[in-house]
Amino acid sequence: MITILNDNFSQLNEFLHEKSFSKIFILVDENTHEYCLPILLGNMETDLGFEILEIEAGEEMKNIQTANQLWEILTEMQADRKALVINLGGGVITDMGGFVASTYKRGIQFINIPTTLLSMCDASIGGKTGIDLMHYKNMVGTFAFPEQIFIFPKFLETLPFKELRSGFAEMLKHGLIADKAHWEQLIQIHKLEVETVIPHIQTSMDIKQDVVEKDFHEKNIRKTLNFGHTIGHAVESLCLQQKNPILHGEAVAMGMICESHLAYLENLISKEDSQSIIENIQRYYPYLDISDFKDNDITALLMNDKKNTDSKINFSLLSEIGACNYDYQCSQKNILKSLDFYRKLNDA
């Protein structure tokens, strides 16, 4: 269940009073510790004891070593099965915190309070938890729903612009795969700001929630949420491998450009639609230089994508603006053409 918090967090406090938790553990990174935790603690009303668990910010912290440290801390602090983990942060925190909570003592309860646009509209919704393995994105994880998701849009005011833009990529994706009207409303935004984005958050969240409710374990339609992520995750992983991480939304935007062109090459969408999508995404996102990444580097990661079956790369590709195929297998030739197309965009 997703709840939009009012200014005094009364819905959160009602939730805490209704449940019989033994103790609260609040997971943050150094950014949310500084900017968001004071707001939460200033409004949270509970007689329960709580502990703050802090990790360093960044995708590179979403690994088994960090998870192990958190499991050890929970054990040392004698967290029992009635304990509650509050994940206060962006996608790394909700992915990591959900994974740690869903596996500790075979599962303790957790809630998500996302603080970034990406986590509000996408990462915190849907019950996917996980960590990265080596440089492979989200290779280890669980399907585990949070008890609740509480959204406080004013947390977006604490974000740097790049983080706001990163989350906007997932909103664009939701429109492209499921709701043409949402896409068309979003591309009318000429200046990305908290005030211009907030009115569209509910629609984006509803799209994600609707898809998840139809297919929680990602057997069919939920795979459409991976549009832009097959190539995007590969590039994001290579950047992690080079210790030059990029924001997830930047990778997804790049992936959506490549996969929109790929859909055109596969005769799934028209050239006009492909060009329109690409030009609109380019309005918001700078070019990512992938000249150092060889085709073989990228395709090797594509071959290890979680959606694949029988050693075949499964894409989620648009059939029109507002609709998406899944488990679509492309020719290797066209995959490489889409990468070459992106590389040449910088010369245009």
Buried (B, 14 or more C-beta within 10 A) or exposed (E): EBBBBEEEBEBBBEBBEEBEBBBBBBBBBEBBBEBBBEBBEEBBEBEBEBBBBEBEBEBBBBBEEBBEBBBEBBEEEEBEEEBBBBBBBBBBBBBBBBBBBBBBEEEBBBBBBBBBBBBBBBBBBBBBBBBBBEBBBBBBBBBBBBBBBBBBBEBBEBBEEEBBBBBBBBBBBBBBBBBEEBBEBBBEBEEBEBEBBBEBBBBBBBBBBEBBEEBBEBEEBBBBBBBBBBBBBBBBBBBBBEEEBBBBBBBBBBBBBBBBBBBBBBEBBEEEBBEBBBEBBBEBBEBBEBEEBEEEBBBEBBEEBBBBEEEEBBBBBBEEBBBBBBEBEBEEEBBEBBBEBBBEBEEE
